[in-house]
């Protein structure tokens, strides 16, 4: 249940960012099963996969989507404790993203 609320929160923030700042230029719900939650598209056309989750969140989904969309990196928003980047995955705490 908390995961669904977190996804809705992030979707609201992404929509607000797109409407007010035009960043990202487009965003979508990912269509494939067992894929990431959102796909962001930059002005240059790059696709950035975004996974949102609560609790232990593996990196499998985000890694598959990075490969599938030939992205340089992906974003994992979860209840992690700090902002970090490892192997092309930017990890952002849900509480920090809420202040964007």
N, C-alpha and C positions, 0 to 999 in steps of 0.2 A: 504493500500500500504506500509506503513512504517513497519507493522508487517512482511510482506513477506521479506522485505530487512533485517530486524533484524534476521529472521530465517536463511536467506542465510549467513549472517555474522557469526552467531554462528556455522552453519554447516561447514563453511570454517575453523574457528578456531579449531573446534573439529577434523576435518580431519588433519590439520597441527599438532596438538598435538599428534594424533595417529601415524602419519608418523615419527615424529621427536623424540618423547619421549615414544611412545607405551603406552600412557595413554590417554584415556581409551584403553583397549585392543581391544575392538570392539565398534562400535556405529551404531545405526539403526534409520531409520525413523519409528515412531510408526505406526503400520498398522491399528489400530482401529479408527473408526469415533469418534469424540469428545474426543479423547485421547490427550496425550501430544505430543510434536513435535519430541522429540528424546528419545532413550533409550541407556544408556551407560552400558557397561559391564566391570566390574573390572576383574583383574587377578584371583580373588577368585570366579568369576562367578556371583557375585551380580549384579542385574539390578538396575540402578538408572534412574528414569524418569526425563526428563528435559522439562520444558515448557518455551517458549520464547514469549514475548508479549510487546506491546506498549499500554499505557493507563491503565485504570482500569482493572486489571487482577485478577479474582477470583481464589480461591485455590481449587475449586471443581475438575477440571481435574487432578491436581497433586495428590490430596488426593486419588482419585479413582485409579490412576495408582500405587501409593505406595501400596495400598491394593491389587490390582490385581497381582502385581509382588512380593509381600511380601518383599518389600524394607524397609530398616531402615530409609531412608530419600529420598527426592527428591530435585530438584533444580528448582527455578523459576528465570529466567533472564528477567528483565523488566526495565522500566524506574523509578524504585523505587529510593529513595534518598540515602539509606545506606545498607550496608551488614548486614543481620540479620538472625537469625534462630529461628523459632517458630514451635512447634509441628511437628518436623521432616522435615520442609521445609526450605531449605537454600535459602534466597532471595539475589540475586546479581544484582546490577545496571548494565545495559547494557554497560555503559561507562567504568566501572571497568573491566568487563569481556573482553572488547576489548584490555586491556593491559596485558592479561595473556600470 
